[in-house]
Amino acid sequence: MQDRRLKRSAVKGLLLGSLAVVGTVCLFQSGAIQSGFGAVLNSDQGAETVSTADLLQAMSLVQHELEEAEVQKMVANPKKVNEMAQNLKQMRMAVMQDAEKLQLAVEQMQQILDKAHQIVHDPNLPNLLAAYDAGAAPRRMSAAFAQPAMGAPRAPHVAATSRAPAANMAAVDDLKDYAKELNPVVGFWDPLNLGEGDFWDQGNEATVGFLRHAEIKHGRVAMAAFVGFCVQSNWHFPWKLTGEISHDQIAAAGGPADQWDALPTNAKLQIIIFVGLLELYSESSNVLAGEGQAHYMRGGKPGFFPSLKKNIPHPIPFDLWDPFGFTKKMSAEKKAASLRAEVNNGRLAMLGIMAFLSEAKVPGSVPALTSIGIKPYAGEIMAPLSAGDVSLPFVQDMINSGTGVITGDIAR
């Protein structure tokens, strides 16, 4: 209980302190209350409800506002502001990795917003502002704070304002810092500048969230695939797969890729549909919200997979992620270290499984693997369906088209 109070106190103090600095700058501008605070505070219907995505976006914007030179000129102690910005950045990364901290932060931000709404609508506020000589206050910050209200619909594409580059740099800076934590030797390496992209006009932070989630997910799949390739190349179940087909027959087809092609069509469909259902489940905003999380492109935690036990009744009392609950009692620091190890292992596994597949498809292409006896594969690595699946609609047409998407006797 004491630890919970400490967490609440830390989050509250940090957010209140950051809000106080930026809020003071805003209040001491001429007309700031009328034009700069947005619909959240000027609404007569009460403050908006804060979501996790709102909180993370607000923390990012405040952090980079504190780092700007214009703010430094308007405060008495710029070093203190820099320290506060760094603390806010660390807190933002911490709450993204801990659902409990994130929920506590949202609760504190809601209290701050409710209090700010109450203050702005205090009838004595205009008299207090009138007593201050607003004409001498800097006006350069007014445009930067003309942001959409928390919870209000946001435009799909951010206009080219002074605020847009700051949001872009926030995400890129987080990537660079995280890259150094993952591997201080390699550091940040992004030759295609994907980290500065804007996928589907969703904004740079959404793009970075997508990229981080994709890396973690593909790393997990690659780790399972690497182990599966090794096991499947050397061992198989002794019983039958179906009433007519045994695992011995599947294994006799060749390496793991040939074994996949040899599976009955219904077996392939079961696997593909099951994986698709897991994907749809993990992408559901309603499911994520039920666990206090947001979508990874809306400020949520990359790599998070919601509990199956809590949301779907099924006979097996295990979750897909952490089925035995090993991470429940881990500290936030240990969880962060485990995630870094997982990302690094996933990167190695992606290289490893691609090396196996390359050697199978083009024997001798990976000299280090040539001598270990990987069975060659003549099919199409990227095709989930083969000539044995022509009972499905369109498969035969794809084979006859000669596109190479589906394996088989393709005319060249």
N, C-alpha and C positions, 0 to 999 in steps of 0.2 A: 504493500500500500504506500509505503514511503517512497519507493522508486517511482510509482505512478505520479505522486505529487511533485517529485523533482522534475519529471519529464514535462508535466503541465507547466511548471514554473519556468523552465528553460524556454519552452516554445513561446509561452506568453510574453516573457521578458524580451525575447528577441524580436518578435513581431511588433510588440508595442513600441520598442525602441526604434525600429526601422520606420514604422508608420509615423512616429512622432517627428522624426527628422524631415521626411518628405512632406508630411502634412503641414508642418510649420512653414515650409517654403511656399506651399500652395496657398495657405490661408492669408499669408502676407502679400498676396498679389491683388492688384486692383481687379475686381470682378471675378475672382477665382471661384467664389461660391456659386455664382450664376452660370458660369460657362465651363469651368474646368473639372468639377467633381462628377459630372455625368448624372445619369438618371437614377443611380442607386440612392444617392443622398438627397436629391431634389424631389424624389417621388413622395407623394402624400400618402401612399398606401403601405408604408413600412419598408424596411430594408429587404433586399433580395436574399434568397437562400444561397449560401456559399457551397460550392461543390469542390471536390478534390482538384479538379482541373483548374477551377478559378484560383484556388489557393496557390498551386504550383506556378501558375502564370504570374500571379501577383508578386510572389517572392522573387521570381526571375526578373520582372520589370523593376522592382524596388532595388534589387542588388545592383543592376547595371545603371540605374539612375544615380545611386550613391557613388558609383565609380566615375561618373562623368565630371569633366573639369569644371563645368558651370556650377555644379553643386558644391564642389570644393571651394569655389570662390565665395559662396554665400554662407558658409559656416565658419565658426571660429576655430575649430580644431579638425582640419582635414584628415589627419592621421587617424583620429577616432572614427571618422566616417569610413575610411578604408578598412579599418579593423571590423567595423560593423558589417560592411559589405561581404568580407570574407567569411565572417561568422554566419551570415545569412545564406551564403552559398553552401557552406558545409551543412547547415541545418536542412536546406532543401534536398541535398543528396541523401541525408540521413532519413528524412521522412519518406522519400521515395522507396527506401529499402525496408521500411518497417510500417506495416499496416496500422499498428496501434498508435505509433507516433503521428502518422498521417491523420488519423481520425481525431486525435487530441488537438492537432494544429488546426484542423477545420473548425472544431468547436470553438477554439480561442479566436479564430478569425471571424467567426459568426458573431461572437460577443463584441468584438471591436467594431464590426460593421453596424451592429444594432446601436452601440453607444454613439458612433459617429452620426448615425441618422438622427438620433435624439438630440445631439448637440446642434446639428445644422438647422433643425427645426425649432430650436429654442428662440422665443421671441426677442430675447435680449441680445442675440448674436449680432444683428445689424448695428446696434449701438456700440458694441465692443469694437467691431471692425471700423466703424466710422471714426472712432477715437484714434485710430492709427493712421499715420501719414502714408497711405499706400502708394502715393506717387513716387516715393523714393525707392520702392522695392523693385527688384529685378522682375522683368516680365518675360524673360526668355524661356521659362519653364511651362508657360500656359499651354502651348501646343502639345508638349510631351505628355501632359496629363489628360488630354481629351480622349480617354479610352472608353470602350464599351462597358456598360454596367456588368458587374459580376452576375453570371447566370443569363444575361441577355444574349440573343442570337448574334453570332459573329459572322462577318462577311467571309466567304471562302478564301478570298485572296486579300492580303494586306497591302494597302496602298503604300506608295513610296514616300514615307514620311520620315522624320528624324527618329521615330520610335522603332521602325522596322529593322534597321541595321543592328540596333542594340539587342533585340530579341534573337536575331540571327547569330550574333556573336556569343550570346549566352549559351546557346546549344553547342556551338562549336567549341567554346572554351571548356564546357563540361566534357565533351568528347576527348579533348586534348589531355585534360587532367586525368580522366579515367584511363586513357591509353598509357600514360606514364605509370599509373598504379598497376596496370596489367603487366607491362613489360618495360621497365625503365631503359633497357638497352635499345629496343626497337622504337619505343615512343609512339607518336602519332604518325600514321602512314596512310594517306588517303589520296593516291595519285589521280583518281577520277573526280575528286572534289565532291563526292556524294554527300559529305557532311554539311555542305553549304547549299544543298539542293532544296527544292520545294516540290515534293511529289504530289501530284493531283491537286495542286493549288491549296494545300492544307496548311501551309506555313512550314518554316524551317524546323521548329521544335517538334512538330508532328512527324516530320521526315526523319529527324534524328531518333525519335522514339521508335518509328517503324524499323529503321536500320538496326538499332540495338536489339529489339525484340527478334528480328529475323536472324541475327547472328546467334543469339542464345538458342533459339529454337532449332536452327539448322545444325548448330553444334551438338545439341542433345541427340538429334536424329543421327548425326554422323557417328557419335560415340556408340550408339546402339548398332548402327550398320557395320562399323569396324569390327566390333566383337562378334556380331552375327556372321560376317563374312568369314572370319577365322574359324568359328565353330562349324558353320555350315559346310565349309570346305573339307572338314575332317571327320564330322560325326553327324548322325541323323537318328531320329526315333526309329525303333524297331517295329512299331506297329503300323497299321494301315491308316492312310489319310482319309479315304472314303471306303465304301463297301467294295469297290473294284480296284482302287489305286493304293499302293503302299508307298511308304516313305523311301523304301529301297528303290522303287522305280523312279521316283522323283530325283533321288541322289544320283542315279545312274545317268541322268541326262547330261551331267557335266558340272561346271562350277556354279556358284550361287546365281548368276544371271540366267544361265540355262535352266536351272531349277525353277526359277520364277516363271519362265516361259512355259515350263512343263506342267505347271499347276493347272487344275481345271478352271474354267472360266468363272464358275460360281465362287470358287475359293478366292480368286483375284478380286471379284466384285465385293465380297464380304470385307476383305481387308481395306480396299479403297473407300468403301462407304463408311466403315467404322472410323477410319482416320478422318474422313470428311466431317463426320458428326462431332468428333472431338474438336476439330478446328472451328466449326460453327459455334460450339458450346463455349470455347475459350474466348471467342470474339464478341460474345453477347454482352452489351453494355448493362443490361438488366441483371445478368448473373454476376458480373463484376461489381456492380453497385451494391448487391446484396452482401458482398464481403468487404465493403468499405474501400473498393478499388475503382479506378477509372481505366478507360481504355488506354493502351500504351501510346496512342497518338493523341491523347487528350490529357497528358500529364500523369498517366498511370505508370506502374512499375513494369519495365520491360522484363519479359520472361515469366511473368506471373501466370500460373494456371489455377483456375478456381477449383474448389473442392467438389468432388463428385458425391461424397457422402452427404454433404449438407443440402444439396440441391436436387439430386437424382436418386430415387429409391432403387437400389439394385442389390442382388444377393451377396455380393462380395464387399465386405466392410473395409475396403482399402481405397485410398485416393491414388490417382495416376501419379501425382507429384508427392513425394515423401510419404509413401504408403505406411511406413512404420513410425512416423512422427519423430524422426531423428533431429529435425531442425527446430522443433517447438521450444525447446529449452535453451537454444543457443542465444548468446548475446547478439546485439545488432552488429558489433564489430566482427564477431566470428562468422555471422551470416554474410557480411560483405566480403570477408576473406574467402569464404567458400564459393561465393558467386564468381569472384575473380579467378579462382582456380578452375571453376567449371567453364568459364569463357575460354581460358587458355587451353584447357584440355579439349574443348570443342573445336578450337582452331586446328589443333594438331590432328584431331580425328577427321576433320574435313579434308585435310591434306592427305591423310592416310587412306581413306576410303577412295578418294579420287585416284590415288596412286595404284591401288588394287584394280580398279575398274579400267584405268588406262593400260596397265600391263596385260589385263585379260583381253581387251579390245585390240591392242596393238602390241603383240609380244616383242619384248626388247626395248619398249619405250621408256621403261623405268629400270635401268641397269641393276639397281640394288635389289630388285625383286625377281629378276630373271631366273636366278638359280633356285628359288624356293618352290618352283613347280606350280605356279598359278595356271589353272586350265584356261585355254583361250576361249573367247566368246565371239561368235560370228553374227550375233543379232544386233539389235539397236538398243544401246544402253538407255537412252532417254525415252523409249517407248514403253508404256505400261501394258500394252496389249500386243499380241503377236498373231501369226497366222492361225494358231489354234483357237482363236477367239472370234472366228468369222460368224459365229451364230449371233453375235451382237449386231445391232443396227450400225450401218455405216463403216464397219471395220473392213469388210471386203472392198468397199469402194475406195477406202484410203490406201489399202494395199495395191489395188489396181492403178491408183493415180500416180504411183511412183514418186511420192513426196518424200519417202523415207521416214515418215513419222511413225508408221506402224511396220513392224518387221514382217518378213515373209519373202517370197520370190518376187521381188520388185523389179520391174523392167526399167533398165537404165537408158 
